Amino acid sequence: MKLHGAGFIVSPEKAQELGLGTVQGLERHILPYRNGRDLAATPRGAMVIDLFGLTVEDLRDRFPAVFQHVAENVRGEREAKVGGSKDMEAYARDWWLFGKVRQDLRQALEGLPRYIATIETTKHRVFRFLDASIRPDNMLVAIGLEDSAAMAVLSSRLHVHWALWAGGTLEDRPRYNKSRILDPFPFPLLSEAAKAELSKLGDRLDSFRTERIADVPGLTMTKLYNALERAREVETGAGADPLSDAEKELHSAAQVAVLKDLHDRIDRAVFDAYGWSDLAPRIVGKPGGLTPSLRKSPDQEAAEEELLRRLVDLNKARVRDEARGDIHWLRPAFQKPRLAAKAPQPATERQVEAELAAAVAPAEKIAWPKDGLEQIKVVRAALGDADAPISVPDLDARFKGGRKRQDRLADLLAYMSETGMIRAQEGDAGRRFFIPM
């Protein structure tokens, strides 16, 4: 939810003053509220006034104290900004409602007891369940799934590595862009046994972290996952220093060994669900899975590159399935009534093969411009068209002519990487470049 008015946020005490607990129906409009800091650190206990579904007359007649509060604390701020844009005019007109009321999200959460959330920009990519009554801040990514198996898959090394590769960054913190990460991510097709196992692990992971944070004074989700990464570094020899006495005390109180075991079991179960158990020993339990890290062995780097290749290939296979009308819905009861009619109709085998052939046909080579700025533009465009990180020779092959262009390309890529326009990835195959999404 994007509020466009801090006056919507109230303390539990203020909520009681406004009538929560005594005025009938108000419990549907003053609800718990969470932002990124609440999930990463300690929840503030904030509540939010959510008046979606009420006309201004309804609000005035049914909840006069709330009307007074929002009129005093939101309306003036909204009206002062009229003239800036059409959005601002709409915000002033509907001053008692959030700026972005997120009707699609509300529909997706309707009837669910809980949903999955992650912080959009954060050091550690952690997913957790939130009660359906909680309104999420716009810097959280809310996922309309209450399935514990889905929680386990999202929390696995496979999805987190995909997210680090496909997502962008803000300063040094990975950013979870749902259209770049979640939408194209190919979830595994689970057998009943695999779903039962992952559901059990997903629920246990969520409840264990909640219990430890509640029981250990000062412990937060960020501190818990900092400790997990340190434990992996030390265990695998990637850390320069052993644990300090303070770290040992925290690891014991937070039961970090239990958290590590849960994540390792989830990782192995998800690798098994995809049929990629061969990669598990080279990736599971190693450092750098939850945050970007340079402390990886060449074998781990190679295994992670292979993992990405397989996920991209699986994504392409799912596109082929959908072209045939075979759609693997994540939440069929919700999605099919709304989306099935808009989905691609089944195509003939010949149509599918023709589309695939066109998709993989060699692209026409790009002319190499003389101007330096234009060279940067065409290099960036070529990187954007690539399906995966690309080496200098492979990138050079996309351009016409020029026997001595590779040195110039290498210089351009180094400059673009240093200025943040693109990112570099080291591996057994050498240095490769890509655009952070």
SVG drawing of the C-alpha trace seen along z (x, -y; Angstrom):
<svg xmlns="http://www.w3.org/2000/svg" viewBox="-24 -24 67 63">
<polyline fill="none" stroke="black" stroke-width="0.4" points="0.0,0.0 1.3,-3.5 -0.3,-5.9 0.6,-9.4 -0.1,-10.7 1.7,-9.9 -1.5,-10.8 -2.9,-7.4 -0.3,-5.7 -1.3,-5.6 -0.2,-4.0 -2.3,-1.3 -3.1,-3.9 -4.3,-6.4 -6.3,-3.7 -8.2,-3.1 -8.9,-6.8 -10.4,-6.7 -12.7,-3.9 -10.9,-0.7 -12.4,2.0 -15.5,0.0 -16.9,-1.2 -18.5,1.6 -16.9,2.2 -13.8,0.1 -11.7,3.3 -11.9,3.7 -10.4,0.2 -7.7,-0.2 -5.2,2.7 -1.6,3.7 1.0,2.1 4.5,3.3 7.3,1.8 10.8,3.1 12.3,2.0 9.6,3.9 10.5,7.1 14.3,6.6 14.5,5.3 11.9,4.8 8.2,4.2 7.1,0.8 3.6,2.0 2.2,-0.7 -1.3,-0.5 -2.8,-2.1 -6.2,-3.6 -7.4,-1.9 -10.7,-3.4 -10.9,-1.5 -14.6,-0.8 -16.0,-3.7 -17.4,-6.9 -16.5,-10.1 -20.2,-10.2 -19.9,-6.7 -16.7,-7.8 -18.3,-10.9 -21.5,-9.2 -20.1,-5.9 -16.7,-6.9 -16.7,-10.6 -13.6,-10.5 -11.6,-8.9 -13.0,-11.4 -11.8,-14.2 -8.3,-12.7 -7.8,-12.1 -9.2,-15.5 -6.8,-17.1 -3.7,-15.0 -4.0,-14.0 -6.5,-16.3 -4.5,-19.5 -1.3,-17.9 -3.0,-16.4 -4.8,-19.7 -1.6,-21.7 -0.1,-19.7 -2.9,-20.2 -1.6,-21.4 1.5,-19.3 0.0,-16.5 -3.2,-14.6 -2.2,-12.1 -2.0,-14.9 -5.4,-16.2 -6.9,-12.7 -5.2,-12.3 -6.8,-15.6 -10.2,-14.6 -10.1,-11.2 -8.2,-12.5 -9.5,-9.8 -8.1,-6.9 -4.5,-5.7 -2.8,-7.2 -2.4,-3.7 -5.2,-1.5 -3.9,1.6 -7.1,3.2 -5.4,6.1 -3.5,6.9 -6.6,6.8 -8.3,9.3 -5.3,11.6 -5.2,11.6 -9.0,11.9 -9.8,15.2 -6.2,16.0 -5.2,16.4 -1.7,15.2 0.6,14.2 4.3,14.2 6.3,10.9 9.9,9.9 11.6,6.5 12.2,4.9 15.7,3.7 17.7,5.5 21.0,7.2 19.5,10.6 16.8,12.0 14.4,13.4 10.8,14.4 8.3,14.7 4.5,15.1 2.4,12.1 -1.1,12.4 -3.7,11.4 -4.9,8.6 -1.5,6.8 -1.3,4.0 2.1,4.0 4.1,0.8 4.9,0.1 8.6,1.1 7.5,4.7 6.8,7.1 3.6,9.0 3.0,12.3 -0.6,13.7 0.3,17.2 -0.3,18.9 1.3,22.1 4.2,23.3 5.8,25.2 6.0,22.0 7.5,20.3 10.2,23.0 10.9,22.7 11.2,18.9 13.6,19.2 15.8,21.8 19.3,21.1 17.9,21.6 15.5,18.7 17.7,16.5 20.6,17.0 18.1,16.3 17.0,13.1 20.6,11.9 21.3,12.4 18.1,11.1 17.5,8.2 19.1,4.8 20.8,3.2 20.4,0.0 23.9,-1.0 25.2,2.4 21.8,3.9 20.1,6.4 16.7,5.2 13.7,7.6 12.0,6.4 9.0,8.7 8.6,8.3 12.2,9.3 12.5,11.9 9.2,13.4 7.1,13.2 9.6,15.2 10.8,17.6 9.9,21.2 8.6,22.9 9.1,26.7 6.2,29.0 5.9,30.8 4.9,34.4 2.6,34.9 5.6,36.2 7.8,33.3 5.0,30.8 4.4,32.3 8.1,32.2 8.6,28.6 5.4,27.5 6.7,29.0 10.1,27.3 8.6,23.9 6.4,23.8 9.2,24.8 11.5,22.2 9.0,19.4 8.0,20.5 11.6,21.1 12.8,17.6 9.8,16.0 10.5,18.0 14.2,17.1 13.6,13.4 10.9,13.4 13.1,15.3 16.5,13.6 16.7,10.0 18.0,7.7 17.9,10.4 16.6,9.2 16.2,11.0 19.2,9.1 21.4,10.2 20.1,13.7 21.1,14.0 24.4,12.1 25.2,14.9 24.2,17.6 26.5,16.3 29.4,16.1 28.7,19.7 28.9,20.8 32.1,18.8 33.9,20.3 32.6,23.9 33.8,23.8 37.0,22.0 35.9,18.9 36.0,16.7 39.3,15.0 38.8,15.2 37.2,17.7 34.1,16.7 34.7,14.2 33.4,14.9 30.5,12.5 29.6,14.2 29.7,17.6 27.4,16.4 24.9,15.1 25.2,18.2 24.3,20.4 21.4,18.2 20.0,17.8 20.5,21.5 22.1,20.7 23.0,24.3 19.3,25.1 18.6,22.3 21.5,23.5 20.2,27.1 16.7,25.9 18.0,23.9 20.3,26.7 17.4,29.2 15.2,26.8 17.9,26.4 18.4,30.1 14.6,30.7 14.2,28.0 17.1,29.3 15.5,32.7 12.1,31.3 13.7,29.9 15.6,33.1 18.9,31.3 20.4,33.1 23.8,33.2 24.3,29.5 23.3,29.7 26.7,30.8 28.5,27.9 26.1,25.2 24.2,26.2 25.7,24.9 28.3,22.7 28.7,18.9 27.3,16.2 23.9,17.8 21.8,15.2 24.0,12.1 26.4,11.4 29.8,12.7 33.3,12.9 34.3,15.7 33.2,18.5 35.3,21.4 35.6,21.7 33.6,24.9 30.8,23.1 30.8,20.3 30.6,22.9 27.7,24.7 25.8,21.5 26.3,20.6 25.0,24.0 22.0,23.5 21.1,20.2 21.4,21.8 19.0,24.6 16.5,22.1 16.6,20.0 16.1,23.2 13.2,24.2 11.7,20.8 11.8,21.2 10.3,24.7 7.4,23.1 6.9,20.6 6.6,23.5 4.1,25.2 2.0,22.1 2.0,21.7 0.4,25.2 -2.2,24.1 -0.5,26.1 -0.3,23.5 1.1,24.5 -1.0,22.2 0.5,21.4 -2.9,20.8 -5.5,22.2 -8.7,21.4 -7.8,17.7 -5.9,17.4 -8.0,19.5 -11.3,17.6 -9.5,14.3 -6.8,15.2 -7.7,18.4 -9.7,16.5 -6.8,14.1 -4.2,16.9 -2.8,18.0 -5.0,20.5 -3.5,23.9 -1.4,23.7 -0.6,26.4 2.8,28.2 3.9,26.6 3.1,23.1 5.0,23.7 8.1,25.0 8.0,22.0 7.8,19.5 10.7,21.3 12.8,21.4 12.2,17.6 13.2,17.0 16.5,18.8 17.4,17.7 20.7,15.9 20.2,12.2 21.5,9.8 24.9,8.4 24.9,4.8 26.9,2.0 29.8,0.7 29.5,-3.1 32.5,-5.5 31.3,-7.8 32.2,-6.8 28.8,-7.6 27.0,-5.6 29.4,-2.7 28.3,-2.7 24.6,-2.7 24.9,0.2 27.0,2.2 24.4,1.7 21.6,2.6 23.4,5.8 23.9,6.7 20.2,6.1 19.3,8.5 21.5,11.3 19.8,14.1 22.7,14.5 26.0,12.8 28.3,12.6 32.0,12.6 34.0,10.0 34.5,12.4 30.8,13.4 29.8,9.8 32.2,8.9 30.7,11.5 27.4,9.6 28.9,6.7 29.8,6.3 33.5,6.2 36.3,4.8 39.3,7.0 40.7,4.9 37.5,4.1 37.9,6.5 40.4,4.3 38.0,1.3 35.1,3.4 37.1,4.6 37.9,0.9 34.2,-0.1 33.0,2.7 35.5,2.0 34.4,-1.7 30.7,-0.8 31.2,1.7 33.1,-0.9 30.3,-3.5 27.5,-1.1 25.9,-0.9 26.5,2.8 27.9,5.6 30.7,8.1 30.6,11.7 33.7,13.8 33.7,17.5 35.6,20.5 34.7,19.3 36.3,15.9 34.8,12.5 31.2,11.9 29.1,8.9 25.3,8.2 22.9,5.4 21.4,5.4 17.6,5.5"/>
</svg>
